[in-house]
Amino acid sequence: IGLTTASAAATAAAATATATATAAWSTRRRIMPGPHPCPRRTFMRARRSPDSPAALGASVAVLFLLTSLAFLALSFCTAVREGERVGRPGPALMRNTGGKISRSVRWRGGSVDQWKPRNNKRRLRSRWTESILSVMRASQANSPSSQTPSVPFGLDANCEGEGGARRSESGLEAIVVGAGVGGLAVAARLKNSGAYKKVTVFEKNDKKTSGVGRMGEIRLMQDGAEGSDSSLSYRFETGPSLMLLPDVYRKTFSDLGFDLDSFVEIKRVMPAFKVHFDDGVSVTLSDDEEDMRQQLNSLETEGYEKYLRYMSSANINLDAGLPLFIQEDLATGLPKLPQFIFNALAHWPLKGHHAQLGEFFETDRLKALFSFQDLYIGLSPYEAPGVFSLLQSIELSRGVYYPVGGFSKIGQGLKKVCQDLGVDIHYSSPVGKIVVNDKKQAIGVELLKAEENILGQSSKNANFVGANTVVVNADVPFAERHLMEPKFRRWEFQTNDSQNDKDAVEKRRLKYSSSVVEFCWGVKKRYDDHLGHHSIFLSTNYRKSWDGLFSDTKENKEKGRRRPPSDHREINFYVHTPSRTDPSCCPKDHDSIMVLVPVPPIDESDSEVQLKSMEDELVAKVREAVIRRFEDIGMKDFREMVVAEEIRTPSEWRELYSLRRGSVFGLSHPMSQLSVFRPAPKHPIVDNLYFVGASTRPGNGVPLVLIGAEKIAEDMVQNLPSETTAA
């Protein structure tokens, strides 16, 4: 009934929209005369003349069409929930049955089977279908018949104690490759569900240096100091340093029966950012309304009022985008959809972010002030879609936080949860290959010897470990190229030269985020007047400062770009000084200063000798540029105050964390790699193989990885493999 009603409503809405658009078209000559009547031109002209009847007609037409699609989706999901409630068979869908595709499998009891394409020509369709089915699964999970509100995911109401997993007679085993935050979150959820008897995690780094993926720490001692006394050491983050959306972290722990706040204290960082421009202008971003009004109005006429309008639009993008497109929570997101659509008509979300900021601000300084966060998604503000204004909403509306003791406290807490649940974690155990059988099913992994570099994998020293399911927490581009046989790779990672696969060019040229050069400096002086907990240094030559940042060496040379720029004022970088919130990070009256300077990703066509030479030159130039920028804002004696130093280069990021091209944010997020166009968590060719992390859906950043881990675990529990899969 719901689908029939929706179809009728959509037909009526489409007819109305068509009539409205036709009316708008008929007024074209009277409003904007031209020799060639064309609906597309009418709509484009309507955008330039928002008060015209054509603009009104176009807006109404688009609104009706978008609303019709939303109503169709809502009605279809309602039918799904109703089908589950009464246990009726649903539409016929295709699913994988023992490596073959069956058209006759019925949708029993409203459960959703994973659709798989029979050949590569239907890949795009499979991505869209998979996305739709994942939304349908989310709607099922939110239905009253499939929820037990008082019991977290995977817990049995009869289990004893916090975090106790429900008992299961299943003999299923799962292997997780990589002990990053995503890998451990999936492992804990699988073990806690009771669906898997044994869950094993293999981590390539040793226990001391691994942390939880990049959620670890670096400790440097003062000159002449010995031992491990924390009062004499400087602590630095090895990965994330901004804690956003802390409720997502808390939900992960609470779903497993634990309390995050029992592991770590979380404080809000205020002010959120201190921003320095190269011409001496500084801005402090905080929730102090009067201070923000004075600062922004001094930079642009009515700057604060424009900021409020921009944040209103950004908040709408976040309120609808987070539940609908990331969390797949229809119950929360659908009521916000109409407001999102109206906002999209006024400020098109797929327009370039910098261009969209031009609809609110006049000066490049304010546009730069509210777009530097685009670096997190691996894009410049000139390439990033405007919908990523939600990043500013997260930071400036919902707040920036910090875990006292560093992010390693959260990682250690997650590791403790895994151990309490019975997850086995093996360190110094690099995986060299994901083993796939003739039926295209993942049946385990081959381990390399600890002393063997994973980039130079060899099966002769490998040990096979079988499992029914494999979850890969290694970065997707690295895993596809180095852990998968060529014939089993996703289409975009396959090459045209099977004989020279290592050096061959892949069929699709994916876009990678930047790498970074990290400087960790222990300083015997505090610079409270100059640096906040989070500080951003921006160039006033904003466009040039981003130019070539995400391109390889060859492309930059062809276009005559210099990376880094010869002028020290033309680089943008981030500074983390946690002692403003957490004094335990350094000795008293000292500072722990971490600097991240974005640099282009590694060009894989360069030899290791060329790479080493370029990195040595790069580090020297970037280090000097950063120190000169520090001196420009008044830190004149900084060179003499440094008593401890450690530097990490792109090649070190690549080696330590298996990051292809040293891209620390994984694959970037242009439109071609966003949402359903991003590599799917479930492998499209190999069964029982899943991926979690920054380069798969929903995207990068710890909160999104944790959300992705939750969705993957739910999907795995709902679609259990046969116990005879592993060989």
Summary of the structure (lengths in Angstrom):
residues: 727
radius of gyration: 26.6
end to end distance: 47.0
largest distance: 83.5
contacts: 2454
relative contact order: 0.12
helix: 46%
strand: 16%
